[in-house]
Amino acid sequence: MRWIARNTLVAFIDRHPETRASLTHWQSVVKAAAWSNAAEVQSAFSKAKVLNGERVRFEVAGGDYRLIAAFDFRRGIAFVKFVGTHAEYDRIDALSVNLF
């Protein structure tokens, strides 16, 4: 799959270096994947939570951070919609957030 918002993740990693290993792993798994639905995404990331048919929430750096991605399975694209701390995640609407 292709994923959109690479520069956003790179900048986030620069500001939060403790997320580097987790986000680098996320990027490599997504890039190699050919998922056709959210259940397949969840099977690749055991702690991921499917929010709806296209959005999935991922735990980053042991759960201290969150990443929300929207997937267009037909086109093979993952759109990063949010990446932030757990506290920031608690203040957003995960189903509609579109920060990038």
Backbone hydrogen bonds, N-H to C=O, Kabsch-Sander energy under -0.5 kcal/mol:
donor,donor_aa,acceptor,acceptor_aa,energy
2,R,76,G,-2.8
4,I,78,A,-3.1
9,L,5,A,-1.9
10,V,6,R,-2.5
11,A,7,N,-2.4
12,F,8,T,-2.2
13,I,9,L,-2.7
14,D,10,V,-2.1
15,R,11,A,-1.8
16,H,12,F,-2.2
19,T,16,H,-2.4
20,R,17,P,-1.6
23,L,19,T,-2.9
24,T,20,R,-2.6
25,H,21,A,-2.1
26,W,22,S,-2.3
27,Q,23,L,-2.5
28,S,24,T,-2.2
29,V,25,H,-2.4
30,V,26,W,-2.5
31,K,27,Q,-2.4
32,A,28,S,-1.5
33,A,29,V,-0.9
33,A,30,V,-0.8
40,E,37,N,-0.6
41,V,37,N,-1.1
42,Q,38,A,-2.5
43,S,39,A,-1.9
44,A,40,E,-1.1
44,A,41,V,-0.7
45,F,41,V,-1.4
48,A,45,F,-2.0
49,K,57,R,-2.6
51,L,49,K,-0.5
51,L,55,R,-2.7
52,N,55,R,-1.5
56,V,69,A,-2.4
57,R,49,K,-3.0
58,F,67,L,-3.4
60,V,65,Y,-2.6
63,G,60,V,-0.6
64,D,60,V,-0.5
64,D,61,A,-1.0
65,Y,60,V,-2.0
66,R,84,G,-2.9
67,L,58,F,-2.1
68,I,82,F,-2.6
69,A,56,V,-2.3
70,A,79,F,-2.8
71,F,54,E,-2.5
72,D,77,I,-3.0
73,F,71,F,-0.7
76,G,72,D,-1.4
77,I,72,D,-1.9
78,A,2,R,-2.6
79,F,70,A,-3.5
80,V,4,I,-1.8
80,V,78,A,-0.6
81,K,68,I,-2.9
81,K,79,F,-0.6
82,F,68,I,-1.5
84,G,66,R,-2.2
86,H,64,D,-2.3
89,Y,85,T,-2.3
90,D,86,H,-1.9
91,R,87,A,-0.6
91,R,88,E,-1.1
92,I,89,Y,-1.5
94,A,92,I,-0.8
96,S,93,D,-1.5
97,V,93,D,-2.1
99,L,81,K,-2.5
